[in-house]
């Protein structure tokens, strides 16, 4: 589970799921009908995405302090599920990770979005697009939410925006979410957003405490994407 001031694109916009449904931005074919891998650096990527309640923005230098505070507040919960949440990180370590996330964002290797409540500018967590394979293209979405902000549908709202971003802006054909089946709040998000459970990988990885765990694989395809309204348990 980073300054974009003058260096980054300053485009800001509100992503609409309806915009995707009207879009037909497929990756190009060569003259002989063979798929051509899109150059990700040719894609205009915004550094901010607005939803009804949230601002999702790319990492910036200096973000380490507030992200570190959120991680430390949430560590007891995060260490149950996140491989990286095994100890209290220093602010310097978190700042270094944020700076790397910024470089990855600029290089189109990984899109991490620090997420804030619009009305309060309070940092609440990070959803990210990673494991990007531009040759398909496909990617995974991962996320973590700050303690105390659960049960309001906020991460569902953030992931909904990133699904639209992945298909409509990046031109993805497949989006995956992988989760520990025991993490009910995490698995509720792909279920709520119309992902199909493609299978469960048994004993696929280790938990932060070293025990074996399964991984549920959920996927959403461009051709079959349907968004279900948020209901039930909110994450």
C-alpha positions in Angstrom: 0.0 0.0 0.0 6.0 13.2 -3.2 6.0 19.1 -5.5 3.9 18.9 -8.4 3.6 22.7 -8.6 5.2 23.7 -11.9 6.6 20.3 -12.9 3.3 18.5 -13.0 0.3 19.0 -15.2 -2.0 21.5 -13.6 -5.1 20.1 -15.2 -7.9 19.5 -12.7 -11.3 18.1 -13.5 -14.2 16.2 -12.2 -14.4 12.6 -13.5 -17.8 11.5 -14.5 -18.7 7.8 -14.8 -21.1 8.7 -17.5 -18.1 10.1 -19.5 -16.6 6.7 -19.6 -19.9 5.1 -20.8 -19.9 7.4 -23.7 -16.2 7.0 -24.5 -14.7 4.8 -27.2 -11.1 5.5 -26.7 -9.6 2.2 -27.6 -5.9 1.6 -28.1 -4.9 2.0 -31.7 -4.3 -0.8 -34.2 -1.5 -0.8 -36.7 -2.2 -0.9 -40.4 -2.3 -4.7 -40.4 -4.7 -4.8 -37.5 -2.1 -5.7 -34.8 -2.5 -4.0 -31.4 0.0 -1.2 -30.8 1.1 -0.6 -27.2 0.3 2.9 -26.2 3.1 5.1 -25.0 1.9 6.1 -21.5 3.9 9.3 -21.7 1.6 10.5 -24.4 -1.4 10.4 -22.1 -2.3 13.6 -20.4 -2.7 12.7 -16.7 -4.2 15.1 -14.2 -2.6 15.6 -10.9 -5.9 16.1 -9.2 -9.3 14.4 -9.4 -12.4 15.7 -7.7 -15.4 13.7 -6.5 -18.4 14.8 -4.6 -16.6 14.7 -1.3 -13.0 14.1 -2.0 -9.9 15.4 -3.7 -7.5 12.8 -5.0 -4.1 14.3 -5.9 -0.7 13.0 -6.9 2.0 13.0 -4.2 4.1 16.1 -3.5 7.3 16.8 -1.7 6.6 17.5 1.9 3.6 15.1 2.1 5.6 12.8 4.3 4.6 14.3 7.7 0.8 14.1 7.3 0.9 10.7 5.6 3.2 9.4 8.4 0.8 10.7 11.1 -2.1 8.8 9.4 -0.1 5.6 9.1 0.9 5.8 12.8 -2.7 6.4 13.9 -3.9 3.4 11.8 -1.0 1.0 12.3 -2.9 -1.4 14.6 -5.5 -2.0 11.9 -3.2 -1.8 8.8 -0.7 -4.4 10.2 -3.5 -7.0 10.0 -3.6 -6.7 6.2 -0.7 -4.6 4.7 2.7 -6.2 4.2 4.4 -2.9 4.7 2.7 -2.0 8.0 5.0 -4.0 10.3 6.4 -1.1 12.4 6.1 2.6 13.0 7.9 4.4 10.2 9.9 7.6 10.6 8.8 10.8 9.0 11.9 10.7 6.9 11.1 7.2 5.6 7.5 8.2 4.7 8.8 11.3 3.0 11.2 9.2 0.9 8.3 6.9 -0.1 6.2 9.8 -1.1 9.1 11.2 -3.2 9.4 7.8 -4.9 5.6 7.7 -5.5 5.9 11.2 -7.2 8.7 9.9 -9.5 6.6 6.8 -10.3 3.6 9.0 -11.1 5.7 11.2 -13.4 7.2 8.1 -15.1 3.7 6.4 -15.5 4.8 3.4 -13.5 2.5 3.8 -10.6 -0.3 6.3 -9.8 -0.7 6.9 -6.1 -3.3 9.5 -5.0 -3.2 11.1 -1.6 -6.8 11.6 -0.7 -8.5 14.4 1.2 -11.9 15.5 2.4 -12.8 18.4 0.1 -14.4 20.6 2.8 -11.7 20.0 5.5 -8.6 19.2 3.4 -8.0 16.3 5.9 -5.8 13.5 4.6 -7.8 10.2 4.8 -5.8 7.6 2.9 -4.3 6.4 -0.4 -5.8 4.5 -3.3 -3.3 3.6 -6.0 -3.0 2.1 -9.5 -0.1 -0.2 -9.7 1.2 -3.4 -11.4 0.5 -1.7 -14.7 1.0 -3.7 -17.8 0.8 -1.3 -20.8 1.0 -4.1 -23.3 -2.6 -5.3 -22.5 -3.2 -2.8 -20.9 -4.3 -3.7 -17.4 -3.6 -2.7 -13.8 -4.5 -3.3 -10.1 -6.1 -0.9 -7.6 -5.0 -1.0 -4.0 -6.0 1.2 -1.1 -5.8 1.9 2.6 -8.0 4.1 4.7 -7.0 6.1 7.8 -8.5 4.9 11.1 -11.6 6.7 12.1 -12.9 7.3 8.5 -14.4 3.9 7.9 -18.1 3.3 7.3 -18.7 6.4 5.2 -18.2 5.0 1.7 -15.2 7.3 1.2 -12.8 4.7 -0.2 -15.6 3.3 -2.4 -16.0 6.8 -3.8 -12.3 7.2 -4.4 -12.0 3.8 -6.1 -15.0 4.6 -8.2 -13.2 7.7 -9.5 -10.0 5.7 -10.2 -12.0 3.0 -12.2 -13.2 5.8 -14.4 -9.7 7.2 -14.7 -8.2 3.8 -15.5 -10.7 3.0 -18.3 -11.5 6.5 -19.7 -8.1 8.3 -19.4 -5.5 5.5 -19.3 -7.4 3.2 -21.8 -7.2 0.1 -19.6 -8.9 -3.1 -20.7 -8.8 -4.8 -17.3 -8.8 -3.6 -13.7 -8.1 -5.9 -10.8 -8.5 -5.6 -7.1 -6.8 -8.3 -4.9 -7.7 -8.7 -1.3 -7.5 -11.0 1.7 -11.0 -12.7 1.7 -11.1 -12.1 5.5 -10.9 -8.4 5.1 -14.6 -7.7 4.8 -14.3 -3.9 4.4 -11.8 -4.3 1.6 -13.6 -7.0 -0.3 -16.9 -5.0 0.0 -15.5 -2.4 -2.4 -15.1 -4.5 -5.6 -18.3 -6.3 -4.9 -20.2 -3.0 -4.6 -18.6 -1.6 -7.7 -19.5 -4.5 -10.0 -16.3 -6.5 -10.1 -16.5 -10.2 -10.7 -14.8 -12.6 -8.3 -12.5 -14.7 -10.7 -11.1 -16.9 -8.0 -9.3 -17.3 -4.7 -5.6 -18.0 -4.7 -5.0 -20.3 -1.7 -1.9 -19.8 0.5 -0.8 -17.2 -2.0 1.2 -14.9 0.3 2.2 -14.2 3.9 0.5 -11.9 6.3 2.6 -9.2 8.1 2.9 -11.6 11.0 4.1 -14.5 8.8 1.1 -16.7 8.5 -0.2 -17.9 5.1 -3.2 -16.2 3.6 -5.5 -16.5 0.6 -6.0 -13.8 -2.0 -9.3 -13.1 -3.7 -9.0 -11.8 -7.3 -11.7 -9.4 -8.5 -11.7 -8.0 -12.0 -13.7 -5.5 -14.1 -13.4 -5.5 -17.9 -13.9 -2.5 -20.2 -16.5 -4.3 -22.2 -18.6 -5.5 -19.3 -18.2 -2.7 -16.8 -21.2 -1.9 -14.8 -21.2 0.3 -11.7 -23.5 -0.7 -8.9 -24.7 2.1 -6.6 -23.1 2.0 -3.1 -25.1 0.1 -0.6 -24.7 -2.1 2.3 -21.5 -1.9 4.5 -19.5 1.2 3.6 -15.7 1.0 3.6 
